[in-house]
Amino acid sequence: MTYTQEEKWLLREKYNGVYRSEFEGDAVRLAKGEPLAYVIGSVPFLNLEIDVSLRPHTPRVETEYWTEKLIEILKKDNRPLRCLDLFAGSGCIGLAVAKNVPDVHVDLSDIKTSCIEQIEKNRIRNAILRSCVSAFVSDMFSNVHSSYDYIFANPPYIALQDIGRVARSVIEFEPHEALFGGEDGFESIRTFLSEAPHYLLRSGAIFMEFDDIQKEHIEQMLVDFGYCNIRFQKDQYDRWRFVSAHVSLAV
């Protein structure tokens, strides 16, 4: 039997390379466009295995790339750190930080209760101490009551006007609230950048993922909101993908 590349990956990752009758049903799900991560039930992310059984936004390799860069930066900050992961979804970013950075506590928040349940599943699955993380429901900063050294976010940033650029499988199967940032793609980004300074400790910084075509607009917003030390970086595909910035008015 000839398998597609996705079917080969499915057979290896979910069935340890051994054919079972259940594989046929999963192959049908793939043929209908369901994301491979959902069919397998998990996805690797750095040195973690991220469960996606509750259907959060599936972690992308571009996000994995900048999260690794983030971890390298945090490891060089030789002090106890308190971090916030907004729009946490599966928890992949915040849990990777908690797993790999010494002396850190990470709060993870998301607007969906199911994502908080998913984060707890992944905390347990990856043997991350409960004392290192906490997760709670929050619509952006609405339920945040602390200040942080670092805030990182992968907000919904796809513009509804650009929905034609999005793969059919993503539109049909992944949560739209984690993908689309309003008509122009900046709805959540604009709110995040304007409010984040109020939740940063002195010398605190944000890290945020965005779409390559949004760079110039985001750069202007960062300047307008009083950020400094603004640094844009590209992903492994040579596309602008994430930005770090400090806030001079952070207290």
C-alpha positions in Angstrom: 0.0 0.0 0.0 1.2 3.5 -0.9 0.8 6.2 1.8 0.9 9.9 1.6 3.5 11.8 3.6 0.9 12.7 6.2 -0.3 9.1 6.5 3.3 7.9 7.0 3.7 10.4 9.8 0.4 9.4 11.3 1.4 5.7 11.1 4.7 6.4 12.8 3.6 8.8 15.4 0.3 7.4 16.5 0.7 3.7 15.8 4.5 3.3 16.2 4.8 2.1 12.6 2.4 -0.8 13.2 -0.8 -1.0 11.0 -4.0 -1.3 12.9 -7.6 -1.2 11.7 -8.2 2.2 13.4 -5.6 3.7 11.0 -8.2 3.6 8.2 -10.6 5.8 10.0 -7.8 8.3 10.8 -6.7 8.3 7.1 -10.3 9.3 6.2 -10.1 12.2 8.7 -6.9 13.3 7.0 -8.4 13.0 3.6 -11.2 15.3 4.7 -8.7 18.0 5.6 -8.5 17.6 9.4 -5.2 18.8 10.7 -2.7 16.0 11.3 -2.1 17.2 14.9 -5.7 16.7 15.8 -5.8 13.2 14.2 -2.6 12.1 16.1 -3.8 13.9 19.2 -0.6 15.7 20.0 2.3 17.6 18.5 6.0 17.9 19.5 7.1 21.4 20.6 10.7 21.8 21.6 11.3 19.1 24.3 7.5 18.9 25.1 4.7 16.8 23.7 1.6 19.0 23.4 -1.7 17.3 23.7 -4.4 18.9 21.4 -7.3 16.6 22.3 -9.5 19.6 23.3 -8.9 21.3 19.9 -6.9 24.4 20.7 -5.0 26.2 18.0 -2.3 23.8 16.9 1.2 24.9 17.7 3.2 25.9 14.6 6.9 25.4 13.9 7.3 29.1 13.4 6.0 29.6 17.0 8.3 26.9 18.2 11.3 28.7 16.5 10.7 32.0 18.3 9.9 30.3 21.6 13.3 28.7 21.5 14.9 32.2 21.0 12.8 33.5 23.9 14.0 30.8 26.2 17.6 31.6 25.3 17.0 35.2 26.3 15.3 34.3 29.6 18.0 31.9 30.6 20.5 34.8 30.4 18.4 36.9 32.8 19.9 35.6 36.0 17.1 36.4 38.5 13.8 34.9 39.5 11.3 35.7 36.7 7.5 36.1 36.6 6.0 35.7 33.1 2.6 35.9 31.5 1.5 34.0 28.5 -1.6 35.6 27.0 -3.7 33.9 24.3 -2.1 30.7 25.7 -4.2 28.2 23.8 -2.6 24.8 24.3 0.0 26.3 26.6 2.9 25.4 24.4 4.8 28.7 24.8 4.3 29.2 28.5 4.9 25.6 29.4 8.1 25.4 27.3 9.4 28.4 29.2 8.4 26.8 32.6 10.1 23.6 31.5 13.3 25.1 30.3 14.0 28.2 32.3 15.3 27.9 35.9 13.6 29.9 38.7 10.6 31.1 36.7 6.9 31.2 37.3 4.5 31.5 34.3 0.9 32.5 34.4 -1.0 31.3 31.4 -4.4 32.8 30.4 -6.9 32.3 27.6 -10.5 33.3 27.0 -11.7 29.7 26.6 -12.2 27.4 29.6 -11.3 24.4 27.4 -7.9 25.9 26.8 -7.3 26.1 30.6 -8.2 22.4 30.8 -5.9 21.7 27.9 -3.0 23.6 29.6 -3.4 21.5 32.7 -3.4 18.3 30.6 -0.1 19.4 29.1 1.4 20.5 32.4 0.8 17.0 33.7 1.9 15.3 30.5 5.2 17.1 30.5 5.9 16.7 34.2 6.0 20.5 34.9 5.6 21.3 38.6 2.3 22.9 39.6 4.3 25.5 41.6 5.9 26.8 38.4 2.7 27.6 36.5 -0.9 28.7 37.0 -3.6 29.0 34.4 -6.8 31.0 34.4 -9.6 32.3 32.1 -9.1 35.9 31.0 -10.3 38.0 28.1 -6.9 39.5 27.4 -6.0 41.4 30.6 -9.5 41.5 32.1 -8.6 38.9 34.9 -4.9 39.7 35.2 -4.0 41.3 38.6 -0.2 41.0 38.7 2.8 42.6 37.1 5.5 40.7 35.1 9.1 40.7 34.0 8.0 39.4 30.6 4.7 39.1 28.7 4.6 36.9 25.6 1.7 36.5 23.2 0.7 34.8 20.0 -2.5 36.8 19.4 -5.0 36.2 16.6 -3.6 38.2 13.7 -5.1 37.0 10.5 -7.2 39.7 8.8 -10.7 38.6 7.9 -10.2 40.4 4.6 -7.3 38.0 3.9 -9.3 34.8 4.7 -8.7 33.6 1.2 -5.0 33.1 2.1 -5.9 30.6 4.8 -5.9 26.8 4.1 -9.4 25.3 4.1 -8.4 22.8 6.8 -7.5 25.6 9.1 -10.8 27.4 8.5 -12.9 24.3 8.9 -11.2 22.7 11.9 -9.3 25.3 14.0 -10.8 27.8 16.5 -11.5 31.1 14.6 -11.1 33.2 17.8 -7.4 32.1 17.9 -6.8 32.9 14.3 -8.7 36.0 13.1 -7.9 39.5 14.5 -10.8 41.4 13.1 -11.2 42.8 9.6 -7.7 44.2 9.4 -5.9 41.7 11.7 -4.9 44.2 14.3 -7.9 44.1 16.7 -6.2 42.0 19.4 -2.7 43.3 18.6 -3.8 46.9 19.1 -5.4 46.2 22.5 -2.5 44.0 23.7 0.2 46.6 22.8 -1.8 49.4 24.4 -2.5 47.6 27.7 0.6 45.5 28.2 2.7 48.4 29.7 0.4 48.6 32.7 1.3 45.0 33.6 5.0 45.1 33.2 7.5 45.6 36.0 10.3 48.1 35.5 12.6 47.0 32.6 9.9 44.5 31.6 9.5 43.4 28.0 6.9 41.9 25.6 7.4 39.2 23.0 4.8 38.9 20.3 4.2 36.9 17.2 2.7 38.5 14.1 2.2 38.1 10.3 5.1 39.1 8.1 3.0 41.7 6.2 2.2 43.5 9.5 5.7 44.6 10.5 5.6 48.2 9.5 2.2 48.9 11.1 3.2 47.1 14.3 6.5 49.1 14.4 4.6 52.4 14.3 2.2 51.2 17.0 5.0 50.2 19.3 6.5 53.7 18.9 3.2 55.4 19.4 2.6 53.4 22.6 6.0 54.3 24.1 7.9 51.1 23.6 11.7 51.2 23.3 14.5 48.7 22.4 12.2 47.4 19.6 13.7 44.3 17.9 12.1 42.5 15.0 13.3 39.0 14.1 12.6 36.6 11.3 11.6 33.0 11.5 13.3 30.0 9.9 11.7 30.8 6.6 13.2 34.3 6.5 9.8 36.0 7.2 9.3 38.6 9.9 7.6 36.7 12.7 8.1 38.1 16.2 9.1 41.3 18.0 10.5 42.1 21.5 10.2 45.5 23.0 10.6 47.2 26.4 8.4 49.9 27.8 10.2 53.0 29.3 7.2 53.7 31.5 6.9 50.3 33.0 6.7 50.4 36.8 
